[in-house]
Amino acid sequence: MSGGAALWPTGLPGVLESAMDAAAADGPFHPAAIARLDDREEFPAEACAVLDACGLARAYVPAALGGVPGGLPELVAALRTVARRDVTVAVAHGKTFLGSAPTWVAGRDDQRRDLAAMVLDGTVVSWGLTEPGHGSDLLAGELTAAPAPDGGWRLDGAKWPVNNATRGRLVSVLARTAPEGGPRGFSLLLVDKEGLAPGSWRPLPKEPTHGIRGADISGVRFDGAHVPEDALTGRAGEGLDAVLLALQLTRTVCTSLSLGAGEHALGLAHDFAAGRAMYGTTLLRLPLARRVLGRAAASLVLADAASLLSARGAHCMTGEMSVVSAVVKAGVPEIVQLAIDDLAELIGARGYLTRHHENGRFQKLERDHRVVAIFDGSTAVNRSALISQFPLLARRIRTGEHDRAGLAAAVTAGPVPPLDFGALRLMSRTGCSVVQALPAVAGRLSALAAAGAVPERVHDLAGALAEEAAAVADAMAALGPAGRDAPPEAFETARRYERCYAGAAAGHLLLADPGDPRRVTLLTAALERALELLRPAHEAPQEAYEPIAATLSEPAKELIA
């Protein structure tokens, strides 16, 4: 990992890596096989079967119910490992966690046990939230669940577009249960399509997509479908709350897709530069190419630090996830996309070819990655969620109050405690400790720099990041509470806060173990990149990214393993 090799789990990811290596020789993970499926828009069934055999489904289930013990960090690390090979496969398989999350958050004990048994047995679960014509506006949903005369519920309406809507046996459906709608007018039902009467439901056709072409992006329509009373997840009228709480977990997991895609892109770009002869040498040895590669690598380390602390923070600072999940879901895909864009320019025309260079791997991952910003609430939706919490965040940054014990647990190597789903909150009461502790971290890093324990440059970077966080707090306070009509400057302030979070995460991880030279190199470059992103007029010194570029002699996956 960029900021701490012992913090990301290696158990299940290592098993997946070995299995995919074996299946890359002449099996479904061979780049040519992946390219063929993409060209045909065909579901990667064989690749998903490999993941099934590895037990990836265990990462979708809480440890107390038979899942792997590593919690959210284990899941993020596992799906990232898959996405490093093929984002489409990660999306296709990982959807079961998204469909299951509402039950982990709001279901009864017996519902959780029953669902866990099915998921561990290989059942595919999807999440039916969006509807034709309504996009991310969940309160506009028209699919209804009405009490049936003989008990249970009658479902009428459609969910579209939904990942795995056709292939999934179970669908967690958000339905309007009060005609007037509103925040208490929706409920969640876990629908088993195998238990529905013939003719009461039908799949909607798979939609052609620009990226993740092989994924089952389709829909489902219910016409008088009867589901039993116990299909209700939680209590009637509390479906929207359950969705919003579950999204705090699924949005965090979405960062795995970006990290994997970014690492794949970096590996391809490095290999291209190392083999491209130019001016009597190789492209890799030219200063401009090394800067592009180094800056892209620094961006990935920055995104990695943010993702790591969000995944561990879900267990250690659970009540803050309404802020953290929105921050990383908007910020990480954007940071990684900037890196991919830089690497695409370095590769040039070969990055657009579908057959003649590396089986078209770069153009595929670039297309696939762009959809991550849309999953589980678009970037604008997540920034709106953050904007609604600006007043509290501004106050907390100014006071520096933070959860010391939770933050210490998040940045210290070791297993995370079990995730307490009941501790999730619709609005954080304590803000975001990672950002609020930044001034203290900056002071301690400056002291280390003065003592020669970390590079002298860290002093300037840490201080500048703390200044940026204070400026963001001022901007948040000046904007005040904002609803649906938040001004454009509020969204830009949200973007700056996301980058402060990522930079702060890198700072925390650097402070946690300043004795590892490689760690220090990676995280110093990440701090440099954070400042560059926060201050558009600022350009990192020429030598800023050279140390991290020098680490790329090994395969890119080893950069952030």
ZALUMPA-592803 format. One record per residue (C-alpha): x negated, y negated, z negated; residue in one letter; chain; residue number from 1. Coordinates in steps of 0.5 Angstrom, whole numbers, plus 500, padded with zeros to 3 digits. Layout:
# ZALUMPA-592803
REC   east   north    up   rest   kette    nr
REC      X       Y     Z      A       A   NUM
...
# end
This chain:
# ZALUMPA-592803
REC   east   north    up   rest   kette    nr
REC    500     500   500      M       A     1
REC    498     493   501      S       A     2
REC    498     491   494      G       A     3
REC    497     497   490      G       A     4
REC    496     504   493      A       A     5
REC    499     507   487      A       A     6
REC    506     503   487      L       A     7
REC    509     506   493      W       A     8
REC    510     514   492      P       A     9
REC    507     519   496      T       A    10
REC    510     525   495      G       A    11
REC    516     526   500      L       A    12
REC    513     521   505      P       A    13
REC    507     525   505      G       A    14
REC    511     531   507      V       A    15
REC    515     527   512      L       A    16
REC    508     525   515      E       A    17
REC    506     532   516      S       A    18
REC    512     535   519      A       A    19
REC    512     529   524      M       A    20
REC    505     530   526      D       A    21
REC    507     538   527      A       A    22
REC    513     536   531      A       A    23
REC    509     531   535      A       A    24
REC    505     536   539      A       A    25
REC    510     538   543      D       A    26
REC    516     537   539      G       A    27
REC    522     532   538      P       A    28
REC    517     527   535      F       A    29
REC    512     527   541      H       A    30
REC    512     520   544      P       A    31
REC    514     522   551      A       A    32
REC    520     526   548      A       A    33
REC    522     520   544      I       A    34
REC    522     516   550      A       A    35
REC    526     521   554      R       A    36
REC    532     521   549      L       A    37
REC    531     513   549      D       A    38
REC    532     513   556      D       A    39
REC    538     517   556      R       A    40
REC    541     514   550      E       A    41
REC    541     521   547      E       A    42
REC    542     522   539      F       A    43
REC    535     525   536      P       A    44
REC    538     531   533      A       A    45
REC    532     535   533      E       A    46
REC    528     530   530      A       A    47
REC    533     529   525      C       A    48
REC    533     537   524      A       A    49
REC    526     536   522      V       A    50
REC    527     531   517      L       A    51
REC    533     535   514      D       A    52
REC    528     541   513      A       A    53
REC    523     536   509      C       A    54
REC    529     535   504      G       A    55
REC    529     527   506      L       A    56
REC    537     527   504      A       A    57
REC    534     528   497      R       A    58
REC    532     521   497      A       A    59
REC    539     519   498      Y       A    60
REC    541     522   492      V       A    61
REC    540     519   485      P       A    62
REC    535     523   481      A       A    63
REC    540     525   475      A       A    64
REC    545     528   481      L       A    65
REC    539     532   484      G       A    66
REC    535     527   488      G       A    67
REC    528     526   488      V       A    68
REC    525     522   482      P       A    69
REC    522     516   485      G       A    70
REC    528     512   486      G       A    71
REC    529     506   491      L       A    72
REC    521     506   492      P       A    73
REC    521     513   494      E       A    74
REC    527     512   499      L       A    75
REC    524     506   502      V       A    76
REC    517     509   503      A       A    77
REC    520     515   506      A       A    78
REC    524     512   511      L       A    79
REC    518     507   513      R       A    80
REC    514     513   514      T       A    81
REC    520     515   519      V       A    82
REC    521     508   522      A       A    83
REC    513     508   523      R       A    84
REC    514     514   529      R       A    85
REC    521     512   531      D       A    86
REC    526     507   528      V       A    87
REC    532     510   532      T       A    88
REC    531     516   528      V       A    89
REC    530     513   521      A       A    90
REC    537     509   523      V       A    91
REC    540     515   525      A       A    92
REC    538     519   519      H       A    93
REC    538     514   513      G       A    94
REC    545     512   514      K       A    95
REC    547     517   510      T       A    96
REC    544     513   504      F       A    97
REC    548     507   506      L       A    98
REC    555     511   506      G       A    99
REC    554     514   500      S       A   100
REC    551     508   496      A       A   101
REC    558     505   494      P       A   102
REC    560     512   491      T       A   103
REC    553     511   487      W       A   104
REC    555     504   485      V       A   105
REC    563     505   483      A       A   106
REC    565     512   483      G       A   107
REC    567     516   478      R       A   108
REC    562     522   475      D       A   109
REC    566     527   479      D       A   110
REC    566     523   485      Q       A   111
REC    558     522   484      R       A   112
REC    557     530   483      R       A   113
REC    561     532   489      D       A   114
REC    558     527   494      L       A   115
REC    551     529   491      A       A   116
REC    552     536   493      A       A   117
REC    555     535   500      M       A   118
REC    549     530   501      V       A   119
REC    544     535   499      L       A   120
REC    547     540   503      D       A   121
REC    546     536   509      G       A   122
REC    553     532   510      T       A   123
REC    552     526   514      V       A   124
REC    556     520   511      V       A   125
REC    557     513   514      S       A   126
REC    560     506   512      W       A   127
REC    566     503   515      G       A   128
REC    566     496   514      L       A   129
REC    566     492   520      T       A   130
REC    572     491   525      E       A   131
REC    573     489   532      P       A   132
REC    574     481   532      G       A   133
REC    572     480   525      H       A   134
REC    564     481   525      G       A   135
REC    561     480   518      S       A   136
REC    568     477   515      D       A   137
REC    570     483   511      L       A   138
REC    576     479   508      L       A   139
REC    579     479   515      A       A   140
REC    579     486   515      G       A   141
REC    586     489   518      E       A   142
REC    585     496   516      L       A   143
REC    590     498   511      T       A   144
REC    591     503   506      A       A   145
REC    598     504   503      A       A   146
REC    601     509   498      P       A   147
REC    604     515   501      A       A   148
REC    611     517   499      P       A   149
REC    608     524   497      D       A   150
REC    602     521   494      G       A   151
REC    595     519   496      G       A   152
REC    594     514   502      W       A   153
REC    596     512   509      R       A   154
REC    590     509   513      L       A   155
REC    592     505   519      D       A   156
REC    587     501   523      G       A   157
REC    580     501   526      A       A   158
REC    573     501   524      K       A   159
REC    568     499   529      W       A   160
REC    562     498   530      P       A   161
REC    559     503   525      V       A   162
REC    553     507   525      N       A   163
REC    554     515   525      N       A   164
REC    562     514   525      A       A   165
REC    563     520   530      T       A   166
REC    557     524   527      R       A   167
REC    559     523   520      G       A   168
REC    564     528   516      R       A   169
REC    565     523   511      L       A   170
REC    566     515   512      V       A   171
REC    566     510   506      S       A   172
REC    572     506   508      V       A   173
REC    574     499   506      L       A   174
REC    581     498   507      A       A   175
REC    586     492   505      R       A   176
REC    591     495   500      T       A   177
REC    594     489   498      A       A   178
REC    598     485   504      P       A   179
REC    596     478   502      E       A   180
REC    588     481   502      G       A   181
REC    583     476   498      G       A   182
REC    578     478   494      P       A   183
REC    582     483   490      R       A   184
REC    586     486   496      G       A   185
REC    581     491   498      F       A   186
REC    579     498   496      S       A   187
REC    574     503   498      L       A   188
REC    576     510   500      L       A   189
REC    571     516   501      L       A   190
REC    575     519   507      V       A   191
REC    573     527   509      D       A   192
REC    575     527   517      K       A   193
REC    575     535   516      E       A   194
REC    581     534   512      G       A   195
REC    585     529   516      L       A   196
REC    591     532   520      A       A   197
REC    590     533   528      P       A   198
REC    592     527   531      G       A   199
REC    592     522   525      S       A   200
REC    585     520   527      W       A   201
REC    580     519   533      R       A   202
REC    573     517   534      P       A   203
REC    572     511   538      L       A   204
REC    566     511   544      P       A   205
REC    559     510   543      K       A   206
REC    557     503   545      E       A   207
REC    551     502   549      P       A   208
REC    546     498   545      T       A   209
REC    539     494   547      H       A   210
REC    535     498   542      G       A   211
REC    536     504   538      I       A   212
REC    540     507   544      R       A   213
REC    540     514   541      G       A   214
REC    544     512   535      A       A   215
REC    551     514   534      D       A   216
REC    554     506   534      I       A   217
REC    561     508   535      S       A   218
REC    567     507   531      G       A   219
REC    574     511   528      V       A   220
REC    581     509   529      R       A   221
REC    586     512   524      F       A   222
REC    593     512   525      D       A   223
REC    597     515   519      G       A   224
REC    592     519   517      A       A   225
REC    593     521   510      H       A   226
REC    588     522   505      V       A   227
REC    589     524   497      P       A   228
REC    589     520   491      E       A   229
REC    582     522   489      D       A   230
REC    579     519   495      A       A   231
REC    579     512   492      L       A   232
REC    572     510   490      T       A   233
REC    573     506   483      G       A   234
REC    579     502   482      R       A   235
REC    584     499   487      A       A   236
REC    583     492   488      G       A   237
REC    575     493   487      E       A   238
REC    573     495   493      G       A   239
REC    570     488   495      L       A   240
REC    566     488   489      D       A   241
REC    563     495   490      A       A   242
REC    561     493   497      V       A   243
REC    557     487   495      L       A   244
REC    554     491   489      L       A   245
REC    552     497   494      A       A   246
REC    549     492   499      L       A   247
REC    544     490   494      Q       A   248
REC    541     497   495      L       A   249
REC    542     498   502      T       A   250
REC    539     491   504      R       A   251
REC    533     493   500      T       A   252
REC    532     499   504      V       A   253
REC    533     496   510      C       A   254
REC    526     493   509      T       A   255
REC    523     500   510      S       A   256
REC    525     500   518      L       A   257
REC    521     493   519      S       A   258
REC    515     496   515      L       A   259
REC    515     502   519      G       A   260
REC    516     498   526      A       A   261
REC    511     493   524      G       A   262
REC    506     498   523      E       A   263
REC    507     502   529      H       A   264
REC    506     495   533      A       A   265
REC    500     494   529      L       A   266
REC    497     501   531      G       A   267
REC    499     500   538      L       A   268
REC    496     493   539      A       A   269
REC    489     495   535      H       A   270
REC    488     501   540      D       A   271
REC    490     497   546      F       A   272
REC    485     492   544      A       A   273
REC    479     497   542      A       A   274
REC    480     500   549      G       A   275
REC    481     494   553      R       A   276
REC    474     492   557      A       A   277
REC    473     485   558      M       A   278
REC    467     480   559      Y       A   279
REC    462     486   558      G       A   280
REC    465     488   551      T       A   281
REC    472     490   549      T       A   282
REC    478     485   547      L       A   283
REC    478     487   540      L       A   284
REC    471     484   539      R       A   285
REC    473     477   542      L       A   286
REC    475     472   536      P       A   287
REC    482     470   539      L       A   288
REC    484     478   539      A       A   289
REC    481     479   532      R       A   290
REC    485     473   529      R       A   291
REC    492     475   532      V       A   292
REC    491     482   529      L       A   293
REC    488     480   523      G       A   294
REC    494     475   522      R       A   295
REC    499     480   524      A       A   296
REC    496     485   519      A       A   297
REC    497     479   514      A       A   298
REC    504     478   515      S       A   299
REC    505     486   514      L       A   300
REC    502     486   508      V       A   301
REC    506     480   506      L       A   302
REC    512     483   508      A       A   303
REC    510     490   504      D       A   304
REC    509     486   498      A       A   305
REC    516     483   498      A       A   306
REC    519     490   500      S       A   307
REC    515     493   494      L       A   308
REC    517     489   489      L       A   309
REC    524     489   491      S       A   310
REC    525     496   491      A       A   311
REC    521     497   484      R       A   312
REC    525     491   482      G       A   313
REC    532     494   483      A       A   314
REC    530     499   477      H       A   315
REC    526     494   473      C       A   316
REC    530     487   474      M       A   317
REC    537     490   476      T       A   318
REC    541     484   474      G       A   319
REC    537     480   479      E       A   320
REC    538     484   486      M       A   321
REC    544     479   488      S       A   322
REC    538     474   489      V       A   323
REC    532     479   491      V       A   324
REC    536     483   496      S       A   325
REC    538     477   500      A       A   326
REC    531     474   500      V       A   327
REC    528     481   503      V       A   328
REC    533     483   507      K       A   329
REC    533     476   511      A       A   330
REC    525     475   510      G       A   331
REC    522     481   511      V       A   332
REC    525     483   518      P       A   333
REC    523     475   520      E       A   334
REC    516     476   518      I       A   335
REC    515     482   521      V       A   336
REC    518     480   528      Q       A   337
REC    513     474   528      L       A   338
REC    508     479   527      A       A   339
REC    511     484   533      I       A   340
REC    511     477   537      D       A   341
REC    504     476   536      D       A   342
REC    502     483   538      L       A   343
REC    506     483   544      A       A   344
REC    503     477   547      E       A   345
REC    496     480   545      L       A   346
REC    498     487   549      I       A   347
REC    501     483   555      G       A   348
REC    505     486   561      A       A   349
REC    503     493   558      R       A   350
REC    508     492   552      G       A   351
REC    514     491   557      Y       A   352
REC    512     498   561      L       A   353
REC    517     503   559      T       A   354
REC    513     509   562      R       A   355
REC    506     507   564      H       A   356
REC    503     505   558      H       A   357
REC    504     509   551      E       A   358
REC    510     512   554      N       A   359
REC    513     505   553      G       A   360
REC    513     505   545      R       A   361
REC    511     498   544      F       A   362
REC    517     496   548      Q       A   363
REC    522     501   545      K       A   364
REC    520     499   538      L       A   365
REC    520     491   539      E       A   366
REC    528     493   542      R       A   367
REC    529     497   536      D       A   368
REC    527     492   531      H       A   369
REC    531     487   533      R       A   370
REC    537     490   530      V       A   371
REC    534     490   523      V       A   372
REC    536     483   522      A       A   373
REC    543     485   523      I       A   374
REC    544     491   519      F       A   375
REC    548     490   512      D       A   376
REC    549     483   513      G       A   377
REC    546     478   518      S       A   378
REC    540     474   516      T       A   379
REC    545     468   516      A       A   380
REC    550     472   511      V       A   381
REC    544     473   507      N       A   382
REC    542     466   507      R       A   383
REC    549     464   505      S       A   384
REC    549     469   499      A       A   385
REC    542     466   497      L       A   386
REC    545     459   498      I       A   387
REC    551     460   493      S       A   388
REC    546     461   488      Q       A   389
REC    541     455   489      F       A   390
REC    543     451   483      P       A   391
REC    541     457   478      L       A   392
REC    535     458   482      L       A   393
REC    533     451   482      A       A   394
REC    534     450   474      R       A   395
REC    530     457   473      R       A   396
REC    524     455   477      I       A   397
REC    523     449   474      R       A   398
REC    523     452   467      T       A   399
REC    519     458   469      G       A   400
REC    524     463   465      E       A   401
REC    523     470   467      H       A   402
REC    524     477   465      D       A   403
REC    517     478   463      R       A   404
REC    518     486   461      A       A   405
REC    522     487   467      G       A   406
REC    516     484   472      L       A   407
REC    511     487   468      A       A   408
REC    514     494   469      A       A   409
REC    515     492   477      A       A   410
REC    508     491   478      V       A   411
REC    505     496   474      T       A   412
REC    503     503   477      A       A   413
REC    507     508   474      G       A   414
REC    514     511   475      P       A   415
REC    520     507   475      V       A   416
REC    526     508   470      P       A   417
REC    532     511   473      P       A   418
REC    537     506   476      L       A   419
REC    542     503   472      D       A   420
REC    548     502   477      F       A   421
REC    552     499   472      G       A   422
REC    547     493   471      A       A   423
REC    548     490   478      L       A   424
REC    551     484   478      R       A   425
REC    555     480   483      L       A   426
REC    551     474   481      M       A   427
REC    544     474   478      S       A   428
REC    544     471   471      R       A   429
REC    537     470   470      T       A   430
REC    535     468   477      G       A   431
REC    529     471   480      C       A   432
REC    523     473   476      S       A   433
REC    518     474   481      V       A   434
REC    519     467   484      V       A   435
REC    520     463   477      Q       A   436
REC    513     466   474      A       A   437
REC    509     464   480      L       A   438
REC    506     458   476      P       A   439
REC    504     462   471      A       A   440
REC    501     467   476      V       A   441
REC    498     461   480      A       A   442
REC    494     459   473      G       A   443
REC    491     466   472      R       A   444
REC    489     467   479      L       A   445
REC    486     460   479      S       A   446
REC    482     462   473      A       A   447
REC    480     469   476      L       A   448
REC    477     465   482      A       A   449
REC    473     460   478      A       A   450
REC    470     466   474      A       A   451
REC    468     469   481      G       A   452
REC    473     475   480      A       A   453
REC    477     474   486      V       A   454
REC    475     469   492      P       A   455
REC    475     462   491      E       A   456
REC    480     461   496      R       A   457
REC    485     464   492      V       A   458
REC    485     458   487      H       A   459
REC    487     454   493      D       A   460
REC    492     458   495      L       A   461
REC    496     460   489      A       A   462
REC    496     453   487      G       A   463
REC    499     451   494      A       A   464
REC    504     456   493      L       A   465
REC    506     454   486      A       A   466
REC    507     447   489      E       A   467
REC    511     450   495      E       A   468
REC    516     453   490      A       A   469
REC    517     447   486      A       A   470
REC    519     443   492      A       A   471
REC    524     448   494      V       A   472
REC    527     448   487      A       A   473
REC    527     440   488      D       A   474
REC    531     441   495      A       A   475
REC    536     446   492      M       A   476
REC    538     442   487      A       A   477
REC    539     436   492      A       A   478
REC    543     440   496      L       A   479
REC    548     442   490      G       A   480
REC    553     448   490      P       A   481
REC    555     450   497      A       A   482
REC    560     454   500      G       A   483
REC    562     456   507      R       A   484
REC    560     449   510      D       A   485
REC    553     449   508      A       A   486
REC    549     444   512      P       A   487
REC    543     447   516      P       A   488
REC    538     444   511      E       A   489
REC    540     449   506      A       A   490
REC    539     455   511      F       A   491
REC    532     452   512      E       A   492
REC    531     452   504      T       A   493
REC    533     459   504      A       A   494
REC    528     461   509      R       A   495
REC    522     457   505      R       A   496
REC    525     461   498      Y       A   497
REC    524     467   502      E       A   498
REC    517     466   504      R       A   499
REC    516     463   497      C       A   500
REC    518     470   494      Y       A   501
REC    514     474   499      A       A   502
REC    507     470   497      G       A   503
REC    509     470   490      A       A   504
REC    510     478   490      A       A   505
REC    503     478   493      A       A   506
REC    500     474   488      G       A   507
REC    503     478   482      H       A   508
REC    500     484   486      L       A   509
REC    493     481   486      L       A   510
REC    493     479   479      L       A   511
REC    496     486   477      A       A   512
REC    489     489   479      D       A   513
REC    484     484   481      P       A   514
REC    478     490   481      G       A   515
REC    480     493   487      D       A   516
REC    476     490   493      P       A   517
REC    480     492   499      R       A   518
REC    486     490   495      R       A   519
REC    484     483   494      V       A   520
REC    482     483   501      T       A   521
REC    489     485   504      L       A   522
REC    493     480   499      L       A   523
REC    488     474   499      T       A   524
REC    490     475   507      A       A   525
REC    497     475   505      A       A   526
REC    497     469   501      L       A   527
REC    494     465   507      E       A   528
REC    499     468   511      R       A   529
REC    505     466   506      A       A   530
REC    502     459   506      L       A   531
REC    501     458   513      E       A   532
REC    509     460   514      L       A   533
REC    511     455   509      L       A   534
REC    507     449   512      R       A   535
REC    508     449   519      P       A   536
REC    503     444   520      A       A   537
REC    498     448   516      H       A   538
REC    493     453   520      E       A   539
REC    489     458   516      A       A   540
REC    481     457   517      P       A   541
REC    478     461   522      Q       A   542
REC    475     466   517      E       A   543
REC    481     467   514      A       A   544
REC    484     473   517      Y       A   545
REC    477     476   519      E       A   546
REC    476     480   513      P       A   547
REC    483     484   514      I       A   548
REC    481     485   521      A       A   549
REC    475     488   519      A       A   550
REC    479     493   516      T       A   551
REC    483     495   522      L       A   552
REC    477     500   524      S       A   553
REC    482     506   521      E       A   554
REC    489     507   524      P       A   555
REC    494     502   522      A       A   556
REC    498     507   518      K       A   557
REC    492     507   513      E       A   558
REC    492     499   512      L       A   559
REC    499     500   508      I       A   560
REC    499     507   506      A       A   561
# end
